[in-house]
Amino acid sequence: MTTMETITSSNVCDYDRDFTGCVLGISERNGYHDSDFYATVWDDEQGCVRTIEDGTTRFYAPSKYSRADASDEVRAKARDWWSREVGPKLGYAHLMGRRAFIDVGAEVEVFKGRKVAKGTKGEVVWKGADGFKRGAYRIGIRLLDGTRFYTAMENVMKLGVVPPSEAEIAEWINSNNPY
């Protein structure tokens, strides 16, 4: 199975091979003092999409590729490769993440933590920012007997999450293929 590969080097740019006609896109990453230039290319030898370091301002290494110049045939190869190798995994993860999203009204089960017994099930009745951990959430859970407790949202999982079908994943791949 071929996977996406990121080739970078700290002191030398990838001038060994010529990817003219196979450049799918270019990008730049700006550092504090310097910039690094990258090209996303179709690599016929490896049969995959690669991101190569194309140039830098750290020393004299000008960018070799200034624009995307891939033909329709090369883009079709990249699109097929992405649909076969990368898309199914990303599609499954994206769709499952959306389905497992926890909001007020969701049925959840505690699977980790130290204050609430693992396996405790209930309904989410409150959701708010966690004052102890930046970017995290806390939730209030009501049990069947009416008692409530609060815990970090990372300690629970949503119940009844159905995995996406092959057709849903295929539809996601077709609408999100970057090539």
N, C-alpha and C positions, 0 to 999 in steps of 0.2 A: 504494500500500500504506500503510495507516494503522499507525503505530507508537505504542507507549506514550510518553506525553509527561509530563514532570514540570515543572510550572509553579511556580516559586518567585520571590519577590522579596525584596529585602533590606529594604525600608522600607515597603512597602504590601501589605496582604493582598488577596486576590481577592474583593472585595465587589461587583464589577460585575455578575455573573450570579448567579442563584439556582439552586442545584442541589438544592433540597428535593425529596425523593422519588426522588433519584438517587444518594444517598450509599451507597456499598458498604462503607465502613469508615472509621474514624478512627484517627489515630496521633499520637504526641507525640515530639518529639526534644528531650531535655534537654541544655542547654549548661551551662557553668560557672555563669553567673548567670541565664540566661533559658531559657525553654522556647518552642518553636515547635509549633503545632498544625497538622495536615494532615488533609485529607479525600480519600479515594479515591472518585472520582465517575464516573458514566457521563455522557459529554458527547454529547448527541444531535446537536448541530450538527457536531461533528467525527467522530462515529461511532466513538469510542474511549474507553478508560478513561484518566482523568487523575488525577494527584495534585496537589492545589492547596494552597497555604498558606492555612490557615483562620483563624489567629489567632496572637498572640505575646504574650509578657510584656515584650518590649523597650520597648513603648510601649502606650498604650491601644488595643488591638485585640482585643476578646474573641472567642472562638470562636463561629462562626455555627452550626455543626453539632455537636450533642452526641452523636449516635448514628447508626448505620446505619439508614436508612429506605427503602431501595430496595425496590420491589415485586418480585414474582416475575417480571413481564414485563421489568423493567429488568435484573434479575439474569440472565435468559435471554439478553438482548442482550449483556451483558458476557461471559457464558460462551461464547457463539458467537464473539464477536470474539476472545477469548483463544485459543480452540481453532483459529481460522483464522490469526491473525496472530502470536501470541507462542508458543504451545505447540509448534508443530513445530520451531522453532529451539531452544528450551530442551530439548525432549525428545531431539532428536538429540544435542545437546551433552552432556546428562546420561548418556544411554546409551553414547555413545562414550567418555566419561570413565571410566565403570565398566568397560568392556571393555578399555580401554588401561591400566588400573591395573597397575603393575609390582610383582610380589612374587617371592619366592624360587621358582625353577623356571621362570620366564618366559624365553622366547627374545627377545633384544633385539639392536638394532643401534645403534652409535654414529653420531650424525649431527652432533655439534658437539663442541667442546673443542679443546685444543691438545696434550695429552700422549698421547692414544690416536688412532690413525689412523681417520679417518671411514670408515664402511663395515665396520668390524670387527664381527663377529657372535659371540654366545656366549650362555651360560646364566647367569642370575643365581643365585649361590650364597650371597650374603650381602647383607643390607640393614640399615642402621643410621643413626642420627642423624648429621648432618654437624656436626662440631665447629667448622667455619669459618663456617657460615651458619645462622642460627637458622630453625628450621622446615623445613629442607631435609634431604634424605637422600643418603647415599652408598651405592653398591652394589658388590659384588664380582662380577666376571664371569669365568667359566671358558671358555676357548677350546677348540676341538676337540682341539688338541695337548696340553691339560692345563695350559697356563700360565694364570695368573690376574692380573688387574689390577683396580684400584679407580678409580672415577670418580664424579662427581656424577650423581645420577639424572636431572637435567634434561638431561644430555648424550645420553641414549639414548631410543629409542622401542621399544615392544613390537612384535614381528613377528606377523603372522597375525591382526590385528584385523579382524573382519568388521563392516561397518556395519550398524546396525539396520534391520530391514524397516519398511515403511510400517505394517504391522499392529502391530508393537511400539511404534512412535512413537504411533500412535492410542491404544493401550492406556495408555501413559504419560500422554498428554494427558487421557484420561478420568479417570484416578485422581489427577491432580495439579492439576486446574483449580481455582483459588482462588475462583471465583465460583459 
